[in-house]
Amino acid sequence: MESFTRGIIVVESQEELQKLYNFIDNPAHMIISSRGRPWVVSEKKLRCGATKGNLSMLSKIWPWNKSLENADKLRIVKRESGDYMRAKQLKTLFLKFADHLRGLHKQFALEVSDFLMLSEL
């Protein structure tokens, strides 16, 4: 079982991207799944522009005519509701976990580079 799922949302313009980001990151409400897990923006890098990938390959992986299984199960909950408070706690825990994981990756990279330098001597 995964502790989190990554995803990509594609929009038509930089304006739509900023509007969507502001909606998802708005502290007045929270988007949660049917299991009560919050949507969290863990990276603040908003990317706009064409990708280098091949969209025809993506269509083989994900058929566009397939209905989204969980799209109707998303909910927007208002601040101070029980679901909001639980989702906020989960979001805080996840962001702490993501920061800790980034720190571990940095530490590992430093240790690997130190090891490689020592092995070259």
TALIN-V553220 format. One record per residue. N is the residue number from 0. RES is the residue in one small letter. PHI is phi in whole degrees, -180 to 180 (999 if undefined). Layout:
{{N/RES/PHI} {N/RES/PHI}}
//
This chain:
{{0/m/999} {1/e/-82} {2/s/-82} {3/f/-156} {4/t/-129} {5/r/-97} {6/g/-154} {7/i/-128} {8/i/-114} {9/v/-106} {10/v/-128} {11/e/-85} {12/s/-146} {13/q/-62} {14/e/-63} {15/e/-64} {16/l/-62} {17/q/-66} {18/k/-63} {19/l/-65} {20/y/-60} {21/n/-61} {22/f/-68} {23/i/-66} {24/d/-90} {25/n/-70} {26/p/-73} {27/a/-76} {28/h/-150} {29/m/-145} {30/i/-95} {31/i/-129} {32/s/-83} {33/s/-64} {34/r/-90} {35/g/88} {36/r/-82} {37/p/-81} {38/w/-79} {39/v/-129} {40/v/-93} {41/s/-92} {42/e/-119} {43/k/-90} {44/k/-84} {45/l/-96} {46/r/-110} {47/c/-130} {48/g/128} {49/a/-72} {50/t/-90} {51/k/-87} {52/g/-77} {53/n/-107} {54/l/-68} {55/s/-67} {56/m/-68} {57/l/-62} {58/s/-68} {59/k/-74} {60/i/-75} {61/w/-123} {62/p/-65} {63/w/-67} {64/n/-83} {65/k/-74} {66/s/-73} {67/l/-74} {68/e/-66} {69/n/-109} {70/a/-61} {71/d/-81} {72/k/-101} {73/l/-76} {74/r/-134} {75/i/-106} {76/v/-112} {77/k/-86} {78/r/-56} {79/e/78} {80/s/-79} {81/g/-61} {82/d/-63} {83/y/-63} {84/m/-63} {85/r/-65} {86/a/-64} {87/k/-65} {88/q/-63} {89/l/-64} {90/k/-64} {91/t/-61} {92/l/-62} {93/f/-64} {94/l/-64} {95/k/-63} {96/f/-62} {97/a/-63} {98/d/-63} {99/h/-62} {100/l/-64} {101/r/-61} {102/g/-62} {103/l/-63} {104/h/-63} {105/k/-63} {106/q/-62} {107/f/-62} {108/a/-62} {109/l/-64} {110/e/-65} {111/v/-65} {112/s/-65} {113/d/-62} {114/f/-62} {115/l/-65} {116/m/-64} {117/l/-67} {118/s/-72} {119/e/-80} {120/l/-76}}
//
